[in-house]
């Protein structure tokens, strides 16, 4: 490998380590997180451009979803996606570097490709030793070794002299002494155990990202990737029996047809429910089961098309047409299940309010409907990679939940229902356990809510105000939602203080 490439890779690793410590590991990071990934994108582009070793530069496009996911730290104060986002970014980095090295064709991705991506996550660990090996290789130059020794000797002699001189000058001048004290405090803070841990994590991150990029330029075989590569072939091509699968599909469809008839009789037509059930309870008890079945149906369709691909797409027989027709009907049935699921959840939400799980599932249903439409096209046409389409839909769903303020939506919907009299009470305890994205909605309760909700809201807003006043202020932590909250709290400061009368804490005690 050329020294020029080695220098670029080493610089990328150092920049990654330093920017990770300064931007991502900062106190309460906000805008600094997407800035880190912006620096990553620029750094990678500068290293990879005009390099023949890069097989597919289109892999860089994956920095777009990575950047969008990172915006969660800038847009929202919620931290529910923190751990999952970390895993998602690691996964996307693995996909990106596999594409850059030419070891993965995204348009032809399959189960084997997913295995390759997972295995490649661990590939950089094998390259941790590379920078140290490069240093060892350079140490074989005797002339450079002598020069390094001379430099180290000079530093070793100079340090005691400098310390002695500084101590003498500090004793002679108070201003200089104060400067020395400040410098000593800075060194002590720098050597703080938490700072050292941050540096260690930064070095690990730099080595990990270096290891990924090194694999793109390394001409040697990648042992881990090869394990999951194209060299693994199945000894037998799995095929299905058309009669068995048709009987199974027909049986499933018969049960679903009966179930759909019941749905139209009781749920969609608002008919009187038997056994003393109310609509909210009826909706709640069947919702998650229907969501699970809808996903299972799509899996059944994919399994059938895979097992019978030769018979229903290569052969133009009546049996193939019958199988296709049943699969299309199963798609339609699944669509009805999705509509039923969404309708059930809307009934339940209108009776009991919104939660994170209910919002996430409602959003999931929308994206699942898009996936079902793609499945229907796949049954009829079967000329595109449905696995890639599902992956794209799943990635879009995940990016959406990262940039949408779910906690704010929950608070807004629940407060709207409460103030409109649609629900008897407001679960203020649940709202206060969410992120600070709910602050704008809590402010609405100060004037219009009943005493209990009002006083709990004031208590919550007072606590949030104290939190913002006590938190560490740095540019890295700049967050759009937090800044808006601070402005609203400042604008309503007099009103909040006015509502905190002499009997405020007594009432809080009664309600709690």
N, C-alpha and C positions, 0 to 999 in steps of 0.2 A: 504494500500500500504506500502511495506517495506521501511524502512529508506534508505536502499542502493539504491533502485530505485529512491526515492525522491532526493537523492544526485546526481545521474546521470542526472536526468531530469533538476535539478537546474543548474548543471554545464554546460549542453548543452545550456540552455537559456542564461547563463552569457557569455559563449564563443561566442555564436551567436551575442549577443548584442555588445560585445567588438570588435569582428572581423569586424562586419558590419560598425561600426563607423570608425575604423582604415583603413579598406581596401576599402569598397564601397563608403563611404562618404568622402574619401580623395579628395584633389584638383586634378581635371582632372584624375580620376582613369583609369588605363589601365590594366596592368598585375595583379593588385591586385584584380580585379573582379573575374576572373577565380580562383585565389588563394583562395578567400573567399568560393567559392562553393566546392573547393577541401577540405578545412577544414571542411565544412559541411558534405561532404561524409564520411570523416574519423571519425568525431565526432559521426555521426549517426551509423556508423558500430560498433564503440566501445560501444555505448549504447545498441544497439539492439542485438548484437551477444549473442547466448546462452540464449535468453530470451523466455520463454514459451508463454508470452503474444503476441509475434509477430506471426501472423497467416501466413503471406506470405512474407518472406524476399526478394522474387524476386522483390518486389516493389522498392528496392534500385537501380535497373537497370535504373530507370528514372533519376537518377543523371547524367547519361551519356548525354542524350539530353540537360539537364539543363546546364551541363558544356560546351557543344558545343555551345549553344546559348550565354553563357557568354564570349566565345572567341572573339566575335565581338568587345568588348572593347579593346582587346589586338592586334587583327589583323589589324583592320581598324580604321581610324580617323573619319569615318562617324558616325553620331548619329541619323540617321533617324529611327532606330529600338528601341531606348531607351525606350519609353513608352510602345510599344507593347511587347517588351521583358520582361518588368516587369510583365505585365498581363499574358504572356505565362508561366513565371516561377512560378507565384502564382498558376496558373491552374495546372501545372505539380506537384507542391508540394502537392496540394490537392489530385491528383490521387495517388501519391506515398503513402501518409499516409493512404488513404482509403484502398489501397492494403495491407499495413503493418498490419492494424487492421482487415483484413479479411472481410471488408465491400464492396469490389469491386473485381469482377473477370474480368480482362482486356480482356481475350479471349472471354468472353460472353457479352461484353459491348453493350449497346443499348441506346435508347433515355432516358430511366429511369436512366441508369447509368450516362449519361451526367448531368441530373438534380441533381443527388446525388453529383457529383463532384462540381457543382456550389454551391450547398447548403453548402457543406463541407468547402468551402472557408471561410465561416463566423463562422464555429464551434470554431476556436481558441479564438474568442472574449469572448466566454462564459467561457473560462478557465483562463482568465486573473487574476481572483481573487484567483486562487488556491495557488500560492506561498505565498500570504499574509495570506491565511487561514492556511497554514502550519506553518507560523511564529506565528500566534495566538495560534495554538495548542501547540507549544513548550513553549509559554509564561505561560502556566498553571503550569509549573514546578517551584515551589516557590524557591527552592535552586538556580536554574539557574537565576531566576529573581533577587535574592539578589546579586549574583555574577555580573550580568550585571550592576546593580545600583552602586555597589562599583567601577567597572571599569569606568563608566561614571563620577562618583564623582571625581575619581583620575584625569581623563582627564580635567574636568572642573577646578580643582584647579591648574593643571600644566600649562595650556595654558597661563594665565596671567603672571605667573612666567617666562615662556619661552620667551614671547614677551618682557618683561622688560629686561631680560638678553641679548637678541639679540640686542636690541636697545643700550644698554650700550657698548657691545663689538664692535658694528658697529662704535660707536663714538670714540672708542679707537684705532681701526685699519682700515686703508683705504682699504687694500686688502679684509678684511672680509666684509667691508661695500659694496664693489663692488659686492661681492658674494650675499649679502642680496638683493641688488638692482636687480640683475639678477633673483633671485628667485621670488621677488615681481612682476617683469615683466612677468615671466612665469605664475604666479597665475592669473594676470590680463588677459593675453591671454587665459588662461584656462576658465576664467569666462566670456569670450567674448560671446555676445548674439548668434552669429552664432555657436560657439562651444557648447553652451548649447542646441541649437536646434538640433545639430547633436547627442548629448548625448540622448536627448529625443526621437529622431527617432530611435536611436540604442536600447534604452530600449523597445520601442514599438515593434521593430522587434524581439528582444529576447523573449518578452512575446508571440508574435504571433507564432513563431516557437516552443516555449515551449508548447503552447496550442495545436498545431498539434500533437506533440510527446506524450503529456499527454493523448490525446484521444486514442492512441494505447494501453496504459497500463491501462486506466480507465475501470473498469468492469461494470460501470453503463451504462444505456441506453443513447445513444447520441440523444438528442431530435431533433436536426436539421436534422441529417442524417435519422432518422426514418421517418420523413415527406416525404422523397424521396426514402424510402427503398422498400423492396420487399413486405411490407404489403399493398402497394397501388396496387390494382388490378382493371382491367377494368370490368365493369358490362357486357359489350357486346364485343364479339370478332368481329372485323371489317372484313367483307369479301366483295369482289367485284363481280359484274355481268360480266361473261365472254363475253357475247354478247356486252354489252355496251363498255367494255374496248377494245374489238377487233375492233369495229366500230371506236372508237376514234383513236386507233393506226393506223388502215388502212388509215384513213383520213389524219392523220399527215404524214404518209409515202408517200402518193400520192403527197402532196405538196412538200415534201423534194425531191422526185424523179425529179420533174419538176425543182426545184431549182438547183439540182446537174447537170442536163443537161445543164443549162445555165452556170454553173461554168466551165464545160469542153469546152463549146463553146467559151467563152470570156476570162476567166482568165487563165486556164491551157494551152490552145492552143494558147494564145497570139493573138487571133483574133482581128479585128478592133472593137473598142468600139463604140456604138451608142451615140447619143446626145452630141457629142463633148467632152466626158469624156477622161481624161488621166489615165494611169494605177495607178499612185500614188494616185490620188484623189479617183479613183474607189476602190482601196485597203483600203484607210483610212475610207471611209464612211461605209464600211460593216464589218470592223474587229470586233469591240466590240460587235456588234449585234450577230455575229456568235459565239463568245466566250460564250456569255450569253446563246444562244440556245443550245450549246453543253452541258453546265452544266444542263440546263433544261431537255434535252433529257435523261441524266443519271438519273435525279430525276424521270422522267416519267417511265423509265425502272424499277427502284427500287420500285416505287409505284405499278406498275402492278404486279411484282413478289410477292410483299407482299400481295396484295389484292386477287390474284388468286393462292396463294401458294398451296392450297389443290387441286385445279383443274389441274394445269399444272405440278405438281410434284408427287402428290399422284395418280391421275388418269392417265391411259395410253390411252387416247382417241385421235381421230383425231383433235378434237378441241384444246386440249392441245398442240399437235404438231404444229398446225397452229399458236397458240399464241406464242410459243417459236420461231418459224421461223420469225415471224414479229418482235419480240424483238431483235433477232440476226441481222435482216436487219436494224433495227433502230440503233444498235451498229455500223454497217458498215457505215451507213449514217453519224453518229456522227463522226466517224473516218475521213470521207471525209471533214466534216466541220472543223475539227481540222487542217487537211492538208491545206485546203483553208485559214483558219485563219493565219496559220504560213506563207504561201506563200504571202498573202496580206501584212502581217507585214514586211516581208523581202523586198517587193517592196517599201513600204513606208519608211522603214529605209534607203534603198539605195538612196532615193530621198531627205529625210529631216534629216537624221542622227538619233542618238540614244538618248533616255532620260531614266530616272529611270523607268517610267511607262512602256515603251516599252520593256526594258530589263526584268522587273519583269513579264510581261505578256508572253513574249517568254519562260521564265523559267517555268511559270505556265502551258503553253501548253504541255511541255515535261512531267511534272508530271501528268497532266490530261490524257495524252495518256496512261500512265501506269495504271491510275485508270480505264480508259475505257477498257483496256485489262483485268483487274481484273473483271470488270463488265461482260464482255463476258463469261469468265470462270464461273462466278456466275450464269449466265442464264442457262448454259449447265449443270452445276454440282450442284450448290445450296447446298453445304455441308460445307461451311465455313462462318465465320462472316465477311460479306462485310463491315460492319460499322467499324470494327477494322482495316481492310485493308486500308480503306479510311483515318482513323485517322493516321495510320502509314505513308501513303504517304504524307498526309498534314504536319505531323511533320518533315519528311525528307525534304520536300520543304522549310519549315520555317528554319530548321537548315542550309540548303544550302544557302539561301539568307543572313544568318547571317555571314557565313564564306567566302563568295565570295565578293570581292571588286567591288561592282557594279559601283561606281563612277569612279574607275580606268578604268573599261571596257568601260564605256561611253566615257570618254576622249580619250582613246586609239583608239576606233573605229572612233570617229568623227575627230580626228587629222589625222589618216591614210587616211580617205576619203578626207580631205581638202588638205593634202600635195600631194595626188595622183591626184588631180584635178577632183575628182568625184562630188564635190559640189563647187558652186561658192564662198561661204563664210562660215566662221566658227562662230557659235554662242558663242563667247568668254564670253559674259555676263552670259550665262547659265552655262558654265563650271566653272566660278569663284564663282558661288553660291553653287557649290557642296562642298564636304569635301576636306580636304587637300590630299586625296588619288590621286588627279589629278596632283600633283606637277611634277612627272616624265614626264608626257605627256606635260605639259606646258613648261618644259625646252626644249623640242624638237622644240618648236616654235621660240626660240631665233634666230637660224641661218636661218631656211628655210621659215618662214612665211612672208607674206606681212607686210608692215609697221604697219598697224593698229593692227593686231593680235600680232605681235612681241612686240610692245610697251605696249599693254595691258597685255601681258604675263609677261613682265619684271616688270610692276607695281604690278601685282599680286604676283609674286615671292618675290619681295622686301617686300611686306606687310606680307607674310607668314614668311619670315626670321625674321622680327621684332617681330612677334607673338611668334615664338619659343624662341627668345632671352629674351622676357619679361615674359614668362610663369613660373609658379612655378615649380622648379625642385625637384622631389622626386622619390623614387624608385617605389612607387605605380603607378605613371603615365607612366611607361615604356610601349611603344607601338611600335610594329614592323614597322608599316607604317610610324609613325612619325620619328623614328630613321633613316630609309632609306631616308626620305625626308631631314633630317638635313645633312646627308652625301652627298647627291646630291647637295644640296644648297651650302655646303662648297666647294665641288669640282668645282662648276661652279660660285663661288663667283667673281672671277676676270673677267670672261666673262660678268656676269650681270653688274658689275660696269663699264666695258668698254662700254657696250651698252648704259649705262646711260650718254650720252654726255651732252653737254651744253644745247642743245635744247630739251632734253628729256621731261621735264615737259611742255614745250610749245606744243609739239606734243600730249602729253596726253590730254592737255586742248582742242586741236582741235578735237581729236577723241571722247572725252566725251561730 
